[in-house]
Every structure is written in C-alpha cells, then in structure tokens.
C-alpha cells in the first residue's frame, strides 16, 4: 500500500515539476514487450521515462539501475525495488556474475525494460558511445522491439552532483523501433542506435 501511494505521489510530483510530456513520434504506446533505450544525464531519467509511460505499460516495464548506488540506503532500496520494481545490475567488473543476467531474466519473464546504453550519466549535449549491452540483448531477443527515446531538459531538473530538483519543462520522445540487421556488426549497430536517439532531440 505504501509503495502504491508513493508511486502516485512521485508521478504527480514529476508531472508538476517537469510537465512530463510523452511524445510518441515513431510508434504508439502499445502493451507489447519492448526494450526502451534512452540518453542518460540525470538520476531523474529513470523516474522521468517511467512517468511518461501510460499506466498499463508502467506495470510491466522495468528500468535498469546500478545496484551499488540504488541499494546504498534502505530508503533508496525500498524506493527502487518496491515502487519502481527496477532491475539491479552490478557495475563491479571483478565479479563473475554476468551483468546482463538480471535483464535476461526480466525479458524471459515477459517484462519490457528501460535501458541507458551509455552505462553512466554524461554531461555532454550528445550521448556517450553506447556500450555492448543493447547489442547483446538485440541478438538474444530478436522478437523484442527496440524503441529509442530522447529525454529532453531533464539534466536541468537535477544536474549531475545536485540533490535538489528545480521545475523545468521536460519531455520524452519515443521513436520508431529498430531491428538488428542480419550480419550487422556490433559497433555499426550501436552507432545506428545512438544516432536514432539523437535524431529525436529536434523532433
């Protein structure tokens, strides 16, 4: 019950602070399994794209979150697990655990996921080079739609290093789904996916 109330509170807060405008430019909001991938400039990105999805999609769409950061305090862990039902991934490269394994489990379960292929937040106007995770998921799950998204202005709501958000009008633009081409090499695909995200910036 507390988690449900918190989700409604955060949904209202995000929409009040940002406007949370969802723009479905290249595909409609459909209840089918998808991998949404977007630029990443703020901790608010996770909440922003979650809030932009219709209610019927939010229930089955899980964001990826860094385990070391989002489980650091009991409140962060409760918020991300009970309210947002995130998928925790480890950034510890010394671990034997495949960082994509939790994503495989979610997709095998039928969930959609929200992925930030840069792997970490950036400060530049354009996303950093995409890491291999999106390519590996596209190879393993060719039937799952890959939907690019551009989160606009959210870095001004809570820039890297800041903890107090400020009201700024923001939007999330969803583009046309991509497919991994037959025989397409990893870097070519990742560059194409990154370009698809950047192209939504001026739509």
FENHUQUI-V756272 format. One record per residue. N is the residue number from 1. PHI is phi in whole degrees, -180 to 180 (none if undefined). PSI is psi as a letter, one per 30 degrees, with the letter a starting at -180 (999 if undefined). NEAR is the number of other ideal C-beta (glycine too) atoms within 8 Angstrom. Layout:
((N,PHI,PSI,NEAR) (N,PHI,PSI,NEAR))
This chain:
((1,none,e,4) (2,-61,e,6) (3,-65,e,9) (4,-64,e,7) (5,-63,e,8) (6,-65,e,11) (7,-64,e,10) (8,-68,e,8) (9,-62,e,8) (10,-67,e,11) (11,-61,e,9) (12,-66,e,8) (13,-65,e,8) (14,-62,e,13) (15,-70,e,10) (16,-70,e,7) (17,-75,e,10) (18,-122,f,16) (19,84,f,7) (20,43,h,12) (21,-81,k,9) (22,-99,k,11) (23,-122,j,9) (24,-93,i,8) (25,-86,e,9) (26,-113,f,10) (27,-161,l,11) (28,-83,l,4) (29,-75,j,9) (30,-112,k,5) (31,-82,i,5) (32,-135,l,6) (33,-69,k,9) (34,-142,l,11) (35,-114,j,15) (36,-87,k,14) (37,-128,k,14) (38,-142,l,15) (39,-69,l,13) (40,-141,j,12) (41,-131,f,12) (42,-159,l,13) (43,-64,f,6) (44,-72,f,12) (45,-53,e,15) (46,-57,e,12) (47,-70,e,10) (48,-63,e,17) (49,-72,e,15) (50,-62,e,12) (51,-69,f,12) (52,-76,f,10) (53,-80,k,11) (54,-62,l,7) (55,-54,e,6) (56,-68,f,6) (57,-89,e,11) (58,-59,e,9) (59,-64,f,6) (60,-123,g,9) (61,-121,k,14) (62,-120,k,13) (63,-86,l,12) (64,-92,k,11) (65,-139,k,13) (66,-69,k,8) (67,-62,e,10) (68,-65,e,9) (69,-85,e,8) (70,-85,f,12) (71,-116,g,9) (72,-67,e,7) (73,-127,l,5) (74,-57,e,5) (75,-68,e,6) (76,-60,e,11) (77,-66,e,11) (78,-64,e,10) (79,-60,e,10) (80,-77,e,13) (81,-87,e,9) (82,-82,e,9) (83,-90,e,11) (84,-98,f,13) (85,51,h,6) (86,-72,l,12) (87,-106,j,11) (88,-79,k,11) (89,-126,k,12) (90,-89,k,9) (91,-100,g,8) (92,-83,j,6) (93,-74,f,4) (94,-83,f,3) (95,-78,k,6) (96,-80,f,2) (97,-72,k,6) (98,-71,j,4) (99,-62,f,9) (100,-88,f,10) (101,-57,e,8) (102,-62,e,10) (103,-71,e,14) (104,-59,e,9) (105,-62,e,8) (106,-66,e,11) (107,-69,e,14) (108,-63,f,6) (109,-79,f,6) (110,99,g,6) (111,-75,l,10) (112,-91,l,13) (113,-133,l,14) (114,-113,k,14) (115,-123,k,13) (116,-112,j,11) (117,-66,f,13) (118,-68,f,13) (119,89,f,7) (120,-152,l,6) (121,-72,k,10) (122,-118,l,10) (123,-111,f,6) (124,-80,l,6) (125,-69,f,2) (126,-112,l,4) (127,-62,l,13) (128,-70,l,8) (129,-57,k,8) (130,-75,k,11) (131,-86,l,9) (132,-72,f,7) (133,-54,e,12) (134,-62,e,16) (135,-63,e,11) (136,-64,e,9) (137,-67,e,14) (138,-64,e,14) (139,-70,e,8) (140,-78,f,7) (141,-127,i,9) (142,-65,f,8) (143,-84,f,4) (144,-87,k,11) (145,-67,k,9) (146,-107,j,14) (147,-111,j,14) (148,-74,l,17) (149,-145,k,15) (150,-116,k,14) (151,-95,j,15) (152,-102,k,9) (153,77,f,11) (154,-67,f,15) (155,-65,f,10) (156,-84,f,7) (157,-72,e,15) (158,-148,i,12) (159,-62,l,8) (160,-57,k,8) (161,98,f,3) (162,-97,l,7) (163,-124,f,3) (164,-110,j,5) (165,-73,l,8) (166,-126,k,8) (167,-67,k,7) (168,-147,k,10) (169,-70,k,7) (170,-127,l,14) (171,-151,l,13) (172,-124,k,16) (173,-108,k,12) (174,-100,k,15) (175,-104,a,16) (176,-71,k,8) (177,-61,k,10) (178,-110,l,11) (179,-132,k,7) (180,-73,k,10) (181,-72,l,6) (182,-62,k,3) (183,76,g,4) (184,-70,k,8) (185,-76,l,6) (186,-57,e,7) (187,-66,e,6) (188,-62,e,8) (189,-66,e,14) (190,-65,e,15) (191,-67,e,10) (192,-67,e,10) (193,-65,e,15) (194,-63,e,12) (195,-64,e,8) (196,-66,e,12) (197,-68,e,15) (198,-63,e,11) (199,-62,f,10) (200,-80,f,15) (201,-61,e,8) (202,-107,g,4) (203,-76,999,9))
